[in-house]
């Protein structure tokens, strides 16, 4: 399965109890459609992602970065601290393709270009 979305936070490297390292990150995917009344409905779906192949990619996975992921979905269920049942989707990533920089990087590059235009020479 393929998904394309933006990272909602910087990736984190964690070590399991079996001393294996995993890169964990979260991706948001925006979806829109029209309902029967013709109203545009905006929907955001969040995926918790894991990547086991190499931890070197973690430094590239920063908040706002647009990524294309290939992998498989698995459902997850748990009970929160208030005793309420919760559910989510885990995406076990096998391939990661970066599509441009993060919004943070694009913003800083734009401000650098603007400041160069203001130079008197």
DSSP file (Angstrom, degrees, kcal/mol; ACC not computed):
  #  RESIDUE AA STRUCTURE BP1 BP2  ACC     N-H-->O    O-->H-N    N-H-->O    O-->H-N    TCO  KAPPA ALPHA  PHI   PSI    X-CA   Y-CA   Z-CA
    1    1 A X              0   0    0      0, 0.0    70,-2.1     0, 0.0     2,-0.4   0.000 360.0 360.0 360.0 142.6    0.0    0.0    0.0
    2    2 A X  E     +A   70   0A   0     68,-0.2     2,-0.3     2,-0.0    68,-0.2  -0.909 360.0 178.8-112.0 140.0    1.2    3.5   -0.8
    3    3 A X  E     -A   69   0A   0     66,-2.1    66,-3.1    -2,-0.4     2,-0.4  -0.993  11.3-160.3-135.8 147.4    0.4    6.7    1.2
    4    4 A X  E     +A   68   0A   0     -2,-0.3     2,-0.3    64,-0.2    64,-0.2  -0.995  34.6 121.3-126.6 128.0    1.5   10.3    0.7
    5    5 A X  E     -A   67   0A   0     62,-2.1    62,-3.0    -2,-0.4     2,-0.4  -0.949  54.8 -85.6-166.4-177.2    1.4   12.8    3.5
    6    6 A X  E     -AB  66  28A   0     22,-1.8    22,-2.7    -2,-0.3    60,-0.2  -0.846  41.8-109.3-108.2 142.3    3.3   15.2    5.7
    7    7 A X  E     - B   0  27A   0     58,-1.9    57,-2.8    -2,-0.4    20,-0.3  -0.492  19.2-158.0 -68.3 134.9    5.1   14.3    9.0
    8    8 A X  S    S+     0   0    0     18,-2.3     2,-0.3    -2,-0.2    -1,-0.1   0.577  75.0   5.1 -90.8 -11.8    3.3   15.7   12.0
    9    9 A X  S    S-     0   0    0     17,-0.6    17,-0.4    53,-0.1    -1,-0.2  -0.970  92.9 -76.4-160.2 164.5    6.4   15.6   14.2
   10   10 A X        -     0   0    0     -2,-0.3    52,-0.2    52,-0.1    49,-0.1  -0.397  57.2-102.1 -66.4 145.9   10.2   14.8   13.9
   11   11 A X        -     0   0    0     50,-2.7     2,-0.4    47,-0.4    14,-0.2  -0.342  34.5-151.5 -68.1 150.4   11.0   11.2   13.7
   12   12 A X  E     -C   24   0A   0     12,-2.7    12,-3.2    -3,-0.1     2,-0.5  -0.968   6.7-140.0-124.7 140.9   12.4    9.4   16.9
   13   13 A X  E     -C   23   0A   0     -2,-0.4     2,-0.3    10,-0.2    10,-0.2  -0.885  26.9-179.0 -99.2 127.6   14.7    6.5   17.1
   14   14 A X  E     -C   22   0A   0      8,-2.8     8,-2.5    -2,-0.5     2,-0.5  -0.897  21.5-136.0-125.2 155.7   13.8    4.0   19.8
   15   15 A X  E     -C   21   0A   0     -2,-0.3     6,-0.2     6,-0.2     2,-0.0  -0.947  20.1-139.8-113.4 129.9   15.4    0.8   21.0
   16   16 A X    >   -     0   0    0      4,-3.2     3,-1.8    -2,-0.5     6,-0.0  -0.231  32.6 -99.3 -79.3 172.8   13.2   -2.3   21.7
   17   17 A X  T 3  S+     0   0    0      1,-0.3    -1,-0.1     2,-0.1    -2,-0.0   0.702 126.3  58.0 -66.0 -18.5   13.7   -4.6   24.7
   18   18 A X  T 3  S-     0   0    0      2,-0.1    -1,-0.3     0, 0.0     3,-0.1   0.181 121.7-108.8 -94.4  16.2   15.4   -7.0   22.2
   19   19 A X  S <  S+     0   0    0     -3,-1.8     2,-0.4     1,-0.2    -2,-0.1   0.760  73.9 139.0  62.0  29.5   18.0   -4.2   21.4
   20   20 A X        -     0   0    0      2,-0.0    -4,-3.2     0, 0.0     2,-0.4  -0.835  47.3-133.6 -99.0 143.0   16.6   -3.6   17.9
   21   21 A X  E     -C   15   0A   0     -2,-0.4     2,-0.3    -6,-0.2    -6,-0.2  -0.777  23.3-177.5-100.4 143.0   16.3    0.0   16.7
   22   22 A X  E     -C   14   0A   0     -8,-2.5    -8,-2.8    -2,-0.4     2,-0.6  -0.991  23.6-134.1-137.5 143.3   13.2    1.4   15.0
   23   23 A X  E     -CD  13  51A   0     28,-2.7    28,-2.0    -2,-0.3     2,-0.4  -0.883  25.8-166.0 -97.2 122.7   12.3    4.9   13.6
   24   24 A X  E     +CD  12  50A   0    -12,-3.2   -12,-2.7    -2,-0.6     2,-0.3  -0.915  18.9 148.2-112.1 136.3    8.9    6.1   14.7
   25   25 A X  E     - D   0  49A   0     24,-1.9    24,-3.7    -2,-0.4     2,-0.4  -0.959  35.6-124.6-156.0 169.1    7.1    9.0   13.1
   26   26 A X  E     - D   0  48A   0    -17,-0.4   -18,-2.3    -2,-0.3   -17,-0.6  -0.963  17.9-163.3-126.1 140.0    3.5   10.2   12.4
   27   27 A X  E     -BD   7  47A   0     20,-2.5    20,-2.8    -2,-0.4     2,-0.4  -0.966   5.6-152.8-125.1 138.5    2.0   11.2    9.0
   28   28 A X  E     -BD   6  46A   0    -22,-2.7   -22,-1.8    -2,-0.4     2,-0.5  -0.919   7.4-165.0-110.4 136.8   -1.1   13.1    8.2
   29   29 A X  E     - D   0  45A   0     16,-2.6    16,-2.7    -2,-0.4     2,-0.4  -0.984  10.6-145.5-122.2 126.0   -3.1   12.7    5.0
   30   30 A X  E     + D   0  44A   0     -2,-0.5     2,-0.4    14,-0.2    14,-0.2  -0.758  19.7 179.3 -93.6 136.5   -5.7   15.2    4.0
   31   31 A X  E     - D   0  43A   0     12,-3.3    12,-3.3    -2,-0.4     2,-0.4  -0.993   3.9-174.5-134.6 139.6   -8.8   13.9    2.1
   32   32 A X  E     + D   0  42A   0     -2,-0.4     2,-0.3    10,-0.2    10,-0.2  -0.989  10.1 157.9-136.6 149.2  -11.7   15.9    0.8
   33   33 A X  E     - D   0  41A   0      8,-1.9     8,-3.8    -2,-0.4     2,-0.4  -0.964  38.3-106.5-156.3 166.6  -15.0   14.9   -0.8
   34   34 A X  E     - D   0  40A   0     -2,-0.3     6,-0.2     6,-0.2     2,-0.0  -0.875  30.8-143.6-102.9 135.3  -18.5   16.2   -1.4
   35   35 A X    >   -     0   0    0      4,-2.3     3,-2.0    -2,-0.4    -1,-0.0  -0.190  40.3 -83.6 -83.5-176.2  -21.4   14.8    0.6
   36   36 A X  T 3  S+     0   0    0      1,-0.3    -1,-0.1     2,-0.1    -2,-0.0   0.773 130.4  55.8 -61.8 -26.7  -24.9   14.2   -0.7
   37   37 A X  T 3  S-     0   0    0      2,-0.1    -1,-0.3     1,-0.0     3,-0.1   0.446 119.4-110.3 -84.8  -0.2  -25.8   17.9    0.0
   38   38 A X  S <  S+     0   0    0     -3,-2.0     2,-0.3     1,-0.3    -2,-0.1   0.549  70.3 143.3  84.5   7.6  -22.9   19.0   -2.1
   39   39 A X        -     0   0    0      1,-0.1    -4,-2.3    -5,-0.0     2,-0.5  -0.615  54.6-118.6 -82.7 139.6  -20.9   20.3    0.8
   40   40 A X  E     -D   34   0A   0     -2,-0.3     2,-0.5    -6,-0.2    -6,-0.2  -0.665  28.4-159.4 -78.3 124.8  -17.1   19.9    0.7
   41   41 A X  E     -D   33   0A   0     -8,-3.8    -8,-1.9    -2,-0.5     2,-0.4  -0.932   1.1-156.1-109.5 123.5  -16.0   17.7    3.7
   42   42 A X  E     -D   32   0A   0     -2,-0.5     2,-0.4   -10,-0.2   -10,-0.2  -0.847  15.7-179.9 -99.4 133.7  -12.3   18.0    4.8
   43   43 A X  E     -D   31   0A   0    -12,-3.3   -12,-3.3    -2,-0.4     2,-0.5  -0.998  14.5-159.0-137.2 136.1  -10.9   14.9    6.6
   44   44 A X  E     -D   30   0A   0     -2,-0.4     2,-0.4   -14,-0.2   -14,-0.2  -0.965   6.8-163.4-116.7 131.0   -7.5   14.3    8.0
   45   45 A X  E     -D   29   0A   0    -16,-2.7   -16,-2.6    -2,-0.5     2,-0.4  -0.946   7.4-152.9-114.2 132.4   -6.2   10.8    8.7
   46   46 A X  E     -D   28   0A   0     -2,-0.4     2,-0.4   -18,-0.2    43,-0.4  -0.875   7.5-167.1-108.5 136.3   -3.2   10.2   11.0
   47   47 A X  E     -D   27   0A   0    -20,-2.8   -20,-2.5    -2,-0.4     2,-0.6  -0.983  16.1-143.8-121.5 130.9   -0.9    7.2   10.7
   48   48 A X  E     -De  26  90A   0     41,-2.0    43,-2.9    -2,-0.4     2,-0.3  -0.842  32.2-161.6 -86.1 126.5    1.7    6.1   13.3
   49   49 A X  E     -De  25  91A   0    -24,-3.7   -24,-1.9    -2,-0.6     2,-0.4  -0.816  16.7-167.6-117.1 150.4    4.6    4.8   11.2
   50   50 A X  E     -De  24  92A   0     41,-2.1    43,-2.6    -2,-0.3     2,-0.4  -0.995   2.0-169.1-135.2 143.9    7.5    2.6   12.0
   51   51 A X  E     +De  23  93A   0    -28,-2.0   -28,-2.7    -2,-0.4    43,-0.1  -0.980   8.4 174.3-135.3 119.0   10.7    1.9    9.9
   52   52 A X        +     0   0    0     41,-0.5   -31,-0.2    -2,-0.4     3,-0.1   0.524  60.6  80.5-102.8  -9.1   13.0   -0.9   10.9
   53   53 A X  S    S-     0   0    0     40,-0.3     2,-0.3     1,-0.2    -1,-0.1   0.920 105.2  -6.6 -74.9 -46.0   15.5   -1.0    8.0
   54   54 A X    >   -     0   0    0      1,-0.1     3,-0.5   -31,-0.0    -1,-0.2  -0.980  44.8-152.5-153.2 137.2   17.9    1.9    8.9
   55   55 A X  G >  S+     0   0    0     -2,-0.3     3,-1.6     1,-0.2     4,-0.3   0.584  84.7  85.2 -84.7  -9.5   17.9    4.6   11.6
   56   56 A X  G >  S+     0   0    0      1,-0.3     3,-0.8     2,-0.2     4,-0.3   0.782  79.8  64.6 -62.3 -26.5   20.0    6.9    9.4
   57   57 A X  G X> S+     0   0    0     -3,-0.5     3,-1.4     1,-0.2     4,-1.0   0.682  79.8  83.8 -70.5 -17.8   16.8    8.2    7.7
   58   58 A X  G X4 S+     0   0    0     -3,-1.6     3,-0.6     1,-0.3   -47,-0.4   0.838  82.9  58.3 -58.1 -35.9   15.5    9.7   11.0
   59   59 A X  G <4 S+     0   0    0     -3,-0.8    -1,-0.3    -4,-0.3    -2,-0.1   0.749 107.0  48.8 -68.1 -22.1   17.5   12.9   10.5
   60   60 A X  G <4 S+     0   0    0     -3,-1.4     2,-1.4    -4,-0.3    -1,-0.2   0.661  91.9  83.6 -88.1 -18.3   15.7   13.5    7.2
   61   61 A X    <<  +     0   0    0     -4,-1.0   -50,-2.7    -3,-0.6     2,-0.3  -0.650  62.0 156.3 -92.4  84.6   12.2   12.9    8.6
   62   62 A X    >   -     0   0    0     -2,-1.4     3,-2.2   -52,-0.2   -55,-0.3  -0.742  52.4 -75.0-110.6 158.0   11.3   16.3   10.1
   63   63 A X  T 3  S+     0   0    0     -2,-0.3    41,-0.5     1,-0.3   -55,-0.2  -0.206 117.8  19.6 -52.3 131.1    8.0   17.8   10.9
   64   64 A X  T 3  S+     0   0    0    -57,-2.8    -1,-0.3     1,-0.3     2,-0.2   0.234  85.7 139.7  93.5 -12.5    6.2   19.1    7.7
   65   65 A X    <   -     0   0    0     -3,-2.2   -58,-1.9    37,-0.2     2,-0.5  -0.448  52.2-129.5 -68.3 133.7    8.3   17.0    5.3
   66   66 A X  E     +A    6   0A   0     35,-0.6    33,-2.9    33,-0.4     2,-0.3  -0.745  36.3 177.3 -84.5 124.7    6.2   15.5    2.4
   67   67 A X  E     -AF   5  98A   0    -62,-3.0   -62,-2.1    -2,-0.5     2,-0.5  -0.935  29.1-146.6-130.7 151.2    6.8   11.7    2.1
   68   68 A X  E     -AF   4  97A   0     29,-2.8    29,-2.5    -2,-0.3     2,-0.4  -0.984  26.2-165.8-112.8 125.9    5.6    8.8    0.1
   69   69 A X  E     -AF   3  96A   0    -66,-3.1   -66,-2.1    -2,-0.5     2,-0.4  -0.899  13.9-163.1-117.8 141.6    5.5    5.5    2.0
   70   70 A X  E     +AF   2  95A   0     25,-2.2    24,-3.5    -2,-0.4    25,-1.8  -0.986  45.7  87.5-118.6 132.3    5.2    2.0    0.9
   71   71 A X  E     - F   0  93A   0    -70,-2.1     2,-0.3    -2,-0.4    22,-0.2  -0.931  67.6 -67.2 175.6-151.8    4.3   -0.7    3.4
   72   72 A X  E     - F   0  92A   0     20,-1.7    20,-2.8    -2,-0.3     2,-0.3  -0.965  33.3-127.1-135.5 150.3    1.4   -2.4    5.2
   73   73 A X  E     - F   0  91A   0     -2,-0.3     2,-0.3    18,-0.2    18,-0.2  -0.659  20.9-178.2 -93.5 147.8   -1.3   -1.3    7.6
   74   74 A X  E     - F   0  90A   0     16,-2.3    16,-3.0    -2,-0.3     2,-0.1  -0.977  24.6-124.6-143.2 137.0   -2.1   -3.0   10.9
   75   75 A X  E     - F   0  89A   0     -2,-0.3     2,-0.4    14,-0.2    14,-0.2  -0.407  23.5-162.2 -76.2 155.7   -4.9   -2.0   13.3
   76   76 A X  E     - F   0  88A   0     12,-2.2    12,-2.4    -2,-0.1     2,-0.4  -0.999   6.3-172.8-140.3 135.6   -4.1   -1.2   16.9
   77   77 A X  E     + F   0  87A   0     -2,-0.4     2,-0.3    10,-0.2    10,-0.2  -0.977  13.8 153.5-130.2 144.8   -6.4   -1.1   19.9
   78   78 A X  E     - F   0  86A   0      8,-2.1     8,-3.2    -2,-0.4     2,-0.5  -0.955  39.6-113.4-156.5 171.4   -5.7    0.0   23.5
   79   79 A X  E     - F   0  85A   0     -2,-0.3     6,-0.2     6,-0.2    -2,-0.0  -0.970  33.1-136.9-114.6 128.0   -7.3    1.4   26.6
   80   80 A X    >   -     0   0    0      4,-2.7     3,-2.1    -2,-0.5     6,-0.0  -0.110  35.7 -88.4 -77.4-179.8   -6.4    5.0   27.6
   81   81 A X  T 3  S+     0   0    0      1,-0.3    -1,-0.1     2,-0.1    -2,-0.0   0.724 127.9  56.0 -64.9 -22.0   -5.6    6.1   31.2
   82   82 A X  T 3  S-     0   0    0      2,-0.1    -1,-0.3     3,-0.0     3,-0.1   0.404 120.6-107.5 -88.0   2.5   -9.3    6.9   31.7
   83   83 A X  S <  S+     0   0    0     -3,-2.1     2,-0.3     1,-0.3    -2,-0.1   0.576  73.8 140.0  84.8  10.1  -10.3    3.4   30.8
   84   84 A X        -     0   0    0      1,-0.1    -4,-2.7    -5,-0.0    -1,-0.3  -0.693  55.7-115.5 -89.4 138.3  -11.8    4.3   27.4
   85   85 A X  E     - F   0  79A   0     -2,-0.3     2,-0.3    -6,-0.2    -6,-0.2  -0.490  36.7-175.6 -71.4 140.6  -11.2    2.1   24.4
   86   86 A X  E     - F   0  78A   0     -8,-3.2    -8,-2.1    -2,-0.2     2,-0.3  -0.921   7.9-166.2-132.6 157.6   -9.1    3.6   21.6
   87   87 A X  E     + F   0  77A   0     -2,-0.3     2,-0.3   -10,-0.2   -10,-0.2  -0.984  11.5 162.7-143.6 153.9   -8.0    2.5   18.1
   88   88 A X  E     - F   0  76A   0    -12,-2.4   -12,-2.2    -2,-0.3     2,-0.5  -0.933  33.7-104.8-156.8 178.3   -5.5    3.6   15.5
   89   89 A X  E     - F   0  75A   0    -43,-0.4   -41,-2.0    -2,-0.3     2,-0.4  -0.964  21.7-158.2-118.1 129.9   -3.6    2.5   12.4
   90   90 A X  E     -eF  48  74A   0    -16,-3.0   -16,-2.3    -2,-0.5     2,-0.6  -0.876   6.6-153.5-101.1 138.6    0.0    1.6   12.3
   91   91 A X  E     -eF  49  73A   0    -43,-2.9   -41,-2.1    -2,-0.4     2,-1.0  -0.944   3.8-154.2-114.5 111.0    1.9    1.8    9.0
   92   92 A X  E     -eF  50  72A   0    -20,-2.8   -20,-1.7    -2,-0.6     2,-0.3  -0.745  22.5-148.2 -86.2 102.9    4.8   -0.6    8.8
   93   93 A X  E     +eF  51  71A   0    -43,-2.6   -41,-0.5    -2,-1.0   -40,-0.3  -0.539  31.7 169.1 -83.4 131.9    7.0    1.2    6.3
   94   94 A X  E    S+     0   0A   0    -24,-3.5     2,-0.3     1,-0.3   -23,-0.2   0.635  73.2  25.5-109.8 -23.8    9.3   -0.7    3.9
   95   95 A X  E     - F   0  70A   0    -25,-1.8   -25,-2.2     2,-0.0     2,-0.4  -0.999  62.3-164.0-142.1 141.9   10.2    2.2    1.6
   96   96 A X  E     - F   0  69A   0     -2,-0.3     2,-0.5   -27,-0.2   -27,-0.2  -0.992   3.8-174.6-127.3 130.2   10.4    5.9    2.1
   97   97 A X  E     - F   0  68A   0    -29,-2.5   -29,-2.8    -2,-0.4     2,-0.3  -0.989  17.9-142.5-124.1 122.7   10.6    8.5   -0.7
   98   98 A X  E     - F   0  67A   0     -2,-0.5     2,-0.6   -31,-0.2   -31,-0.2  -0.668   7.6-161.6 -84.6 136.0   11.1   12.2    0.2
   99   99 A X        -     0   0    0    -33,-2.9   -33,-0.4    -2,-0.3    -1,-0.0  -0.801  60.0 -48.6-116.7  86.1    9.2   14.7   -1.9
  100  100 A X  S    S-     0   0    0     -2,-0.6    -1,-0.3   -35,-0.1   -34,-0.2  -0.099  84.1 -54.4  77.8 178.2   10.9   18.0   -1.3
  101  101 A X        -     0   0    0      1,-0.2   -35,-0.6   -36,-0.1     2,-0.1  -0.161  63.4 -81.2 -84.6-179.3   11.9   19.6    2.0
  102  102 A X     >  -     0   0    0    -37,-0.2     4,-2.4     1,-0.1   -37,-0.2  -0.353  39.0-111.2 -76.1 163.6    9.8   20.4    5.0
  103  103 A X  H  > S+     0   0    0      1,-0.2     4,-2.3     2,-0.2     5,-0.2   0.853 120.4  57.9 -63.0 -33.5    7.7   23.5    5.2
  104  104 A X  H  > S+     0   0    0    -41,-0.5     4,-2.1     2,-0.2    -1,-0.2   0.919 108.3  44.9 -62.2 -44.6   10.1   24.8    7.8
  105  105 A X  H  > S+     0   0    0      2,-0.2     4,-2.4     1,-0.2    -2,-0.2   0.911 112.4  51.2 -66.1 -43.6   13.0   24.4    5.4
  106  106 A X  H  X S+     0   0    0     -4,-2.4     4,-2.0     1,-0.2    -2,-0.2   0.882 110.5  49.9 -62.5 -38.1   11.0   26.0    2.5
  107  107 A X  H  X S+     0   0    0     -4,-2.3     4,-2.1     2,-0.2    -1,-0.2   0.914 111.4  47.3 -67.2 -43.4   10.1   29.0    4.8
  108  108 A X  H  X S+     0   0    0     -4,-2.1     4,-1.9     1,-0.2    -2,-0.2   0.872 111.5  51.3 -68.2 -35.2   13.7   29.6    5.9
  109  109 A X  H  X S+     0   0    0     -4,-2.4     4,-2.0     2,-0.2    -1,-0.2   0.900 109.6  50.5 -66.3 -39.9   14.9   29.4    2.3
  110  110 A X  H  X S+     0   0    0     -4,-2.0     4,-2.0     1,-0.2    -2,-0.2   0.904 110.5  48.6 -64.9 -41.1   12.3   31.9    1.2
  111  111 A X  H  X S+     0   0    0     -4,-2.1     4,-2.0     1,-0.2    -1,-0.2   0.853 109.5  53.0 -69.0 -32.7   13.3   34.3    4.0
  112  112 A X  H  X S+     0   0    0     -4,-1.9     4,-1.6     2,-0.2    -1,-0.2   0.900 109.3  49.2 -66.1 -39.8   17.0   33.9    3.0
  113  113 A X  H  X S+     0   0    0     -4,-2.0     4,-1.3     1,-0.2    -2,-0.2   0.892 110.6  50.6 -66.2 -39.3   16.2   34.8   -0.6
  114  114 A X  H  X S+     0   0    0     -4,-2.0     4,-0.7     1,-0.2    -1,-0.2   0.887 108.2  51.7 -65.6 -39.1   14.3   37.9    0.5
  115  115 A X  H >< S+     0   0    0     -4,-2.0     3,-0.5     1,-0.2    -1,-0.2   0.842 105.7  55.7 -69.5 -31.1   17.1   39.1    2.7
  116  116 A X  H >< S+     0   0    0     -4,-1.6     3,-1.3     1,-0.2    -1,-0.2   0.853 102.1  57.2 -66.5 -34.0   19.6   38.8   -0.2
  117  117 A X  H 3< S+     0   0    0     -4,-1.3    -1,-0.2     1,-0.3    -2,-0.2   0.743  99.8  60.1 -68.9 -21.9   17.4   41.0   -2.3
  118  118 A X  T << S+     0   0    0     -4,-0.7    -1,-0.3    -3,-0.5    -2,-0.2   0.493  76.7 117.0 -84.7  -3.8   17.6   43.8    0.3
  119  119 A X    <   -     0   0    0     -3,-1.3    -3,-0.0    -4,-0.2    -4,-0.0  -0.400  66.8-134.9 -68.6 142.0   21.4   44.1    0.1
  120  120 A X              0   0    0      1,-0.2    -1,-0.1    -2,-0.1    -3,-0.0   0.500 360.0 360.0 -78.4  -1.7   22.6   47.5   -1.1
  121  121 A X              0   0    0      0, 0.0    -1,-0.2     0, 0.0    -2,-0.1   0.397 360.0 360.0-127.8 360.0   25.2   46.0   -3.6
